[in-house]
Amino acid sequence: MAENYLGAASEEMLSSLLILSELKIGASAGASTKVPLVSGSFQGVSELLNQAIQYLEFSNLIIGMQLLLLALSQSALLKILIIPALAILFIYEKRKLVIEILMVLLMINPGLTIYVLGIKYIAQEVEINLGSDLNQELKTAHASYLEKRKDQESQMDKRKSTQLQKAEAKGKDKISLLNKVEDAVIGTTEKIGDDLSLIFSDTLEILKSAGEKMINMCLNLFTHILLVFFLLPMVYYYLMRRVLKEFFSININPNPTKT
């Protein structure tokens, strides 16, 4: 079914949007830190992911419009309207208006369904992807990000626990501001053994790699969907309208006479 085909594509895009949004939240969190260099790098990644999200949102919007039109085309009322339109066509004086209405009805049903099923067949034959590859890449990147973040946060907890023990040995019950500042400074120069560097450097690498790849994949997906479900339908409906108009002009008035 045409609805199932578009529905599956829309579900994968929504899943991809959720993952991209979570990755963007992670990048924004890194950008909000005051660690020099690191925060700027995260800000760049956040902007890349935001662009990818925008492309994906536009793509899903176009697919959503197609789904809405398909749902309307399956309406019983629309199908019923075609029958009286055909009947009125032969008795109503202003046949031109009736023909225009009838052509619109036929272009929606079965015209839209025929188009989507045709696109589905072509997409399968030439292997046009409507978001499944993007979704799989995002799931892989997301899993890597979560795994690395969990491991590094564990190391950060150990680091802070060690600092707290040192503070308690000095008769204090919390880590001093000096230690926090010291950690932030070390995090810009030493990547090994420092909790800030550990939690930022590896996750930054994952997010940066994902961001650069996702922006390209989302742009390609948006281009395909814009072409297949926006520009080509215009050509399809134009040609279909020409064919229907020619058909009705021949069958309704096969031997027109000038008055």
C-alpha positions in Angstrom: 0.0 0.0 0.0 1.1 3.5 -0.8 0.2 4.7 2.8 2.4 2.0 4.3 5.4 3.0 2.1 5.2 6.6 3.1 4.3 5.8 6.7 7.4 3.7 7.1 9.6 6.5 5.6 8.0 9.0 8.0 8.5 6.8 11.0 12.2 6.4 10.2 12.6 10.1 9.8 10.9 10.8 13.1 13.2 8.2 14.8 16.2 10.0 13.2 14.9 13.3 14.4 14.8 12.1 17.9 18.3 10.7 17.8 19.7 13.9 16.2 17.9 16.0 18.8 19.5 14.0 21.6 23.0 14.3 20.0 22.4 18.0 19.6 21.5 18.3 23.3 24.8 16.5 24.1 26.7 18.9 21.8 24.9 21.9 23.3 25.9 20.7 26.8 29.5 20.6 25.8 29.3 24.0 24.2 27.9 25.5 27.4 31.1 24.6 29.3 33.7 27.3 29.9 36.6 25.1 28.9 38.5 26.9 26.1 38.7 25.3 22.7 36.5 22.4 23.7 33.3 24.6 24.1 34.0 26.2 20.7 34.3 22.8 19.0 31.1 21.6 20.5 29.4 24.7 19.3 30.4 24.0 15.8 29.1 20.4 16.1 25.8 21.7 17.5 25.3 24.0 14.6 26.0 21.1 12.1 23.5 18.9 13.9 20.9 21.8 13.9 21.2 22.1 10.1 20.8 18.3 9.7 17.6 18.5 11.9 16.2 21.3 9.7 16.7 19.3 6.5 15.1 16.3 8.1 12.2 18.3 9.4 11.5 19.7 5.9 11.8 16.2 4.4 9.3 14.8 7.0 7.0 17.8 6.3 6.8 16.9 2.6 6.2 13.2 3.4 3.5 14.3 5.9 1.7 16.3 3.2 1.7 13.4 0.9 0.3 11.2 3.7 -2.4 13.7 4.3 -3.4 13.9 0.6 -3.4 10.1 0.5 -5.7 9.9 3.4 -8.0 12.4 1.8 -7.9 10.5 -1.5 -9.2 7.4 0.3 -12.2 9.3 1.7 -15.5 7.8 0.8 -17.0 11.2 0.1 -14.3 11.9 -2.5 -15.1 8.6 -4.3 -18.9 9.3 -4.1 -18.4 12.8 -5.6 -16.8 11.3 -8.8 -20.1 9.5 -9.7 -22.4 12.5 -9.7 -19.7 14.5 -11.4 -19.7 12.0 -14.3 -23.5 12.1 -14.5 -23.7 15.9 -14.4 -21.0 16.0 -17.1 -23.5 14.9 -19.7 -26.5 17.1 -18.7 -25.0 20.3 -17.2 -24.6 23.2 -19.6 -21.3 24.4 -18.1 -19.4 21.3 -18.9 -16.0 23.0 -18.7 -16.4 23.7 -15.0 -17.6 20.1 -14.3 -14.7 18.7 -16.3 -12.2 20.8 -14.2 -13.7 19.5 -11.0 -13.8 15.9 -12.2 -10.1 16.1 -13.3 -9.1 17.3 -9.8 -11.0 14.5 -8.2 -9.4 11.9 -10.5 -5.9 13.3 -10.0 -6.3 12.8 -6.3 -8.0 9.4 -6.5 -6.6 7.3 -8.0 -4.0 9.6 -9.4 -2.0 10.1 -6.2 -2.0 6.4 -5.2 -0.8 5.5 -8.7 2.0 8.0 -8.4 3.2 6.9 -5.0 3.1 3.2 -6.0 5.0 4.0 -9.1 7.7 5.9 -7.1 7.9 3.0 -4.7 8.6 0.6 -7.6 11.2 2.9 -9.1 12.9 3.5 -5.8 13.2 -0.2 -5.2 14.6 -0.8 -8.7 17.2 2.0 -8.6 17.7 1.7 -4.8 16.6 5.2 -3.8 16.8 5.4 -0.1 14.2 7.4 1.9 15.9 7.5 5.3 16.6 3.9 6.3 20.4 4.3 5.8 20.4 7.6 7.7 18.4 6.0 10.6 20.9 3.1 10.8 23.9 5.4 10.8 22.4 7.5 13.5 21.6 4.5 15.7 25.2 3.4 15.4 26.6 6.9 16.2 24.1 7.3 19.1 25.1 3.9 20.6 28.8 4.8 20.4 28.1 8.2 22.0 26.1 6.7 24.9 28.7 4.1 25.5 31.6 6.5 25.5 29.7 9.1 27.6 28.8 6.4 30.2 32.4 5.2 30.5 33.9 8.7 30.8 31.3 9.9 33.3 32.3 6.9 35.4 35.9 8.0 35.2 34.8 11.5 36.2 33.0 10.2 39.2 36.1 8.4 40.3 38.2 11.5 39.8 35.8 13.6 41.9 35.7 10.9 44.6 39.5 11.0 44.8 39.4 14.8 45.1 36.8 14.6 47.8 38.8 12.2 49.8 41.8 14.5 49.6 39.5 17.4 50.7 38.2 15.4 53.6 41.7 14.5 54.7 42.3 18.2 55.0 39.2 18.6 57.2 36.9 19.8 54.4 33.6 18.2 53.3 33.6 19.3 49.6 35.9 19.9 46.7 37.4 23.4 46.8 36.8 25.9 44.1 40.5 26.0 43.5 40.4 22.3 42.5 37.5 22.9 40.1 39.4 25.7 38.4 42.5 23.7 38.3 40.7 20.8 36.6 39.3 23.2 34.0 42.7 24.5 33.2 44.3 21.1 33.0 41.5 20.0 30.8 42.7 22.3 28.0 46.3 21.0 28.0 46.4 17.4 29.3 44.1 14.8 27.8 45.2 11.8 29.8 44.2 11.5 33.4 42.0 14.6 33.5 38.3 14.1 34.0 37.1 17.1 31.9 39.4 16.1 29.0 38.2 12.5 29.1 34.6 13.3 29.1 34.8 15.9 26.3 37.5 14.7 23.9 36.1 11.3 23.0 32.5 12.4 22.9 33.5 15.4 20.8 35.2 13.2 18.3 32.1 11.0 18.0 29.7 13.9 17.7 31.9 15.8 15.3 32.2 12.7 13.0 28.5 12.1 13.2 27.7 15.8 12.6 29.8 16.0 9.4 28.3 12.7 8.1 24.7 13.4 9.1 24.6 16.9 7.4 25.5 15.3 4.1 23.1 12.4 4.4 20.2 14.7 5.5 20.9 17.1 2.6 20.9 14.2 0.1 17.7 12.8 1.6 16.0 16.3 1.5 17.1 16.7 -2.2 15.7 13.3 -3.1 12.4 13.8 -1.3 12.0 17.4 -2.7 12.5 16.0 -6.2 10.4 12.8 -5.9 7.5 14.1 -3.8 7.3 17.8 -4.7 8.8 18.6 -8.1 8.0 15.4 -10.0 4.4 15.3 -8.8 3.9 18.7 -10.4 5.1 17.3 -13.7 3.0 14.2 -13.2 -0.2 16.2 -12.5 0.4 18.5 -15.4 0.7 15.6 -17.8 -2.2 13.8 -16.2 -4.3 16.9 -16.5 -3.4 17.2 -20.2 -4.4 13.6 -20.8 -7.7 13.9 -18.9 -8.5 17.1 -20.6 -7.9 15.7 -24.0 -9.9 12.5 -23.1 -13.0 14.5 -22.0 -12.9 16.9 -24.9 -12.9 14.0 -27.3 -15.6 11.9 -25.5 -17.9 14.7 -24.5 -17.8 16.6 -27.7 -16.4 14.4 -30.4 -17.5 16.6 -33.3 -17.5 20.2 -32.0 -19.2 22.7 -34.1 -18.6 26.4 -34.2 -21.5 28.7 -33.4 
